[in-house]
Amino acid sequence: MKKTETIYNKNADFWSRNKPLSLSDFTARDYLFKYLGKLNNLKIADIGCGEGYCSREFIKFGAKHIIGVDSSKSMIQNANKNVFKSQNETFIHADLKRNIPKEIFKCDIICAIFLFNYIDNNNMQKIFNQIALKKKKKTRFIFTLPHPIFPFIYKKKFPFSFTNNSKDYFDSSNKCFDGKIYRIDDVILPIKMYHRTFEKIFEIIRSAGFNRIIHFKELGVNKSLINKNKKFFGPLQGIPLHILIEV
Ligand SMILES: C[S@@+](CC[C@H](N)C(=O)[O-])C[C@H]1O[C@@H](n2cnc3c(N)ncnc32)[C@H](O)[C@@H]1O
């Protein structure tokens, strides 16, 4: 299995975008932006920021300052290239498993959009512990993940899939699956997913000291997406694809 940094350094240019392109831009990030609404004057941490697509959207929604963190040098280079207001956006190259830049704890919102599917249970727990301990009292923490059941129920390859040799939802916890997600223009983006059960996700949240699930959403394709492009979204009708949680 290839290292996460290798995958993202190699594919950084294919991730760069200024409009929805990847399947999950339509099925998860669009929901996130609507859920967050206006971000007037807020400071947002985008952990696992990639090439900064979400960061740039946060600025469009009014955010005052963005701190992005990513372990791929090429993704950070692209984030710096793609910024439109460089004084408002700071992108830091760091592996969050080893080093969580302290600036993120001062933010009003911490977002981790498809970050923790690259991080094993132990390290996810450590990062959650640090966030719960060090964030400001009113800081919101929101994260998305592939839906835990998705690799076990969707067996087609297009337009989103994981190679899951194990058929056991329970015994596969903390196993890492290689995957692919398509862009709407048919470019394929390689991805990875540490599988964890819902039980494990809630255990990590609780053990870190978060005592409330503020929002929980299971995401998939909706009718308007299918009407827009049946070939691309149609195969996923009725399939749970991702989850979004605010704690
Ligand atoms: C699926 S991409 C999502 C990027 C961005 N959040 C978005 O929504 O477009 C996952 C990102 O997490 C980053 N990542 C994975 N493991 C990481 C780690 N341990 N520390 C920092 N970034 C990490 C990868 O380099 C990659 O850019």
The ligand as a MOL file (V3000), in Angstrom:
LIG
                    3D

  0  0  0     0  0            999 V3000
M  V30 BEGIN CTAB
M  V30 COUNTS 27 29 0 0 0
M  V30 BEGIN ATOM
M  V30 1 C -9.1720 13.4940 0.4730 0
M  V30 2 S -7.9730 14.7270 0.6930 0 CHG=1
M  V30 3 C -9.0430 16.0430 1.2270 0
M  V30 4 C -8.4490 17.3880 1.0540 0
M  V30 5 C -9.3630 18.5520 1.4700 0
M  V30 6 N -9.7730 18.4410 2.8500 0
M  V30 7 C -10.5790 18.6390 0.5900 0
M  V30 8 O -11.6880 18.4760 1.1110 0
M  V30 9 O -10.4320 18.8830 -0.6250 0 CHG=-1
M  V30 10 C -7.1560 14.2620 2.2160 0
M  V30 11 C -5.9970 15.1690 2.5850 0
M  V30 12 O -5.5460 14.8010 3.8980 0
M  V30 13 C -4.1340 14.9220 3.9150 0
M  V30 14 N -3.5920 14.1070 5.0200 0
M  V30 15 C -3.6700 12.7700 5.1680 0
M  V30 16 N -3.0310 12.3840 6.2970 0
M  V30 17 C -2.5740 13.5180 6.8890 0
M  V30 18 C -1.8330 13.7770 8.0760 0
M  V30 19 N -1.4440 12.7770 8.8750 0
M  V30 20 N -1.5250 15.0580 8.3780 0
M  V30 21 C -1.9000 16.0740 7.5470 0
M  V30 22 N -2.5940 15.8830 6.4180 0
M  V30 23 C -2.9310 14.6280 6.0770 0
M  V30 24 C -3.7110 14.4150 2.5390 0
M  V30 25 O -2.4020 14.8280 2.1920 0
M  V30 26 C -4.7960 15.0170 1.6580 0
M  V30 27 O -4.4160 16.2630 1.1380 0
M  V30 END ATOM
M  V30 BEGIN BOND
M  V30 1 1 1 2
M  V30 2 1 2 3
M  V30 3 1 2 10
M  V30 4 1 3 4
M  V30 5 1 4 5
M  V30 6 1 5 6
M  V30 7 1 5 7
M  V30 8 2 7 8
M  V30 9 1 7 9
M  V30 10 1 10 11
M  V30 11 1 11 12
M  V30 12 1 11 26
M  V30 13 1 12 13
M  V30 14 1 13 14
M  V30 15 1 13 24
M  V30 16 1 14 15
M  V30 17 1 14 23
M  V30 18 2 15 16
M  V30 19 1 16 17
M  V30 20 1 17 18
M  V30 21 2 17 23
M  V30 22 1 18 19
M  V30 23 2 18 20
M  V30 24 1 20 21
M  V30 25 2 21 22
M  V30 26 1 22 23
M  V30 27 1 24 25
M  V30 28 1 24 26
M  V30 29 1 26 27
M  V30 END BOND
M  V30 END CTAB
M  END
